[in-house]
């Protein structure tokens, strides 16, 4: 299953590292990543692939929400299909 992880918030050291480390710990393979910083505001969109033998989708959502709370960021995890449907022009 492919997923999209979005990260929004004030820029600080370690955001990419913490998100990538969490992905690695849960066998979530990063396929593509795009991030930018505008006037101190951090924005990242990460496309990833969840293996069938790794963490469940629901558990991953909870883990990334908790990570976002710890870091003062908004981190959302969605299926690729839902993300595309929501952002269709």
C-alpha positions as CSV (number, residue, x, y, z in Angstrom):
1,X,0.0,0.0,0.0
2,X,1.3,3.4,-0.9
3,X,0.8,6.3,1.5
4,X,1.3,10.0,1.6
5,X,2.7,11.6,4.8
6,X,2.4,15.4,5.1
7,X,4.3,17.5,7.7
8,X,3.5,21.1,8.5
9,X,4.8,23.5,11.1
10,X,7.6,25.8,12.3
11,X,11.0,24.7,11.0
12,X,13.3,23.1,13.6
13,X,16.3,20.8,13.5
14,X,15.6,17.1,13.0
15,X,12.2,17.0,11.4
16,X,13.2,15.1,8.3
17,X,15.5,12.8,10.4
18,X,12.7,11.9,12.9
19,X,10.1,11.3,10.2
20,X,12.6,9.2,8.2
21,X,13.7,7.2,11.2
22,X,10.1,6.4,12.2
23,X,9.5,5.2,8.6
24,X,12.6,3.0,8.8
25,X,11.6,1.6,12.2
26,X,8.2,0.6,10.8
27,X,9.4,-0.9,7.5
28,X,7.9,2.1,5.6
29,X,9.9,2.7,2.4
30,X,10.3,6.3,1.3
31,X,9.7,6.5,-2.5
32,X,9.8,10.2,-3.0
33,X,10.1,13.3,-0.8
34,X,9.6,17.0,-1.3
35,X,10.2,19.6,1.4
36,X,10.6,23.4,1.5
37,X,10.9,26.1,4.1
38,X,9.3,29.5,3.6
39,X,9.9,32.2,6.2
40,X,10.5,29.6,8.9
41,X,7.5,27.5,8.0
42,X,8.3,23.9,7.1
43,X,6.3,21.8,4.6
44,X,7.0,18.3,3.5
45,X,5.2,15.7,1.4
46,X,6.5,12.2,1.5
47,X,5.3,9.3,-0.7
48,X,6.0,5.9,0.8
49,X,5.3,2.2,0.5
50,X,4.1,0.2,3.5
51,X,5.1,-3.4,3.4
52,X,2.4,-6.0,4.2
53,X,4.5,-7.4,7.1
54,X,5.1,-4.0,8.8
55,X,2.9,-1.8,11.0
56,X,-0.8,-1.5,10.2
57,X,-2.1,1.6,8.5
58,X,-4.1,2.7,11.6
59,X,-1.1,2.1,14.0
60,X,1.1,4.1,11.6
61,X,-1.4,7.0,11.6
62,X,-1.4,7.0,15.4
63,X,2.4,6.8,15.6
64,X,2.9,9.8,13.2
65,X,0.2,11.8,15.0
66,X,2.0,11.2,18.3
67,X,5.3,12.2,16.7
68,X,3.7,15.4,15.4
69,X,2.4,16.2,18.9
70,X,5.8,15.6,20.4
71,X,7.5,17.9,17.8
72,X,4.8,20.6,17.7
73,X,4.0,19.7,14.1
74,X,0.9,18.5,12.1
75,X,1.8,15.1,10.6
76,X,-0.9,13.3,8.6
77,X,-0.8,9.9,7.0
78,X,-3.2,9.1,4.2
79,X,-3.5,6.4,1.6
80,X,-2.3,7.6,-1.8
81,X,-5.7,7.1,-3.3
82,X,-7.4,9.3,-0.7
83,X,-4.7,12.0,-1.1
84,X,-5.1,12.1,-4.9
85,X,-8.9,12.2,-4.7
86,X,-8.7,15.1,-2.2
87,X,-6.3,17.1,-4.4
88,X,-7.8,16.4,-7.8
89,X,-8.3,19.6,-9.9
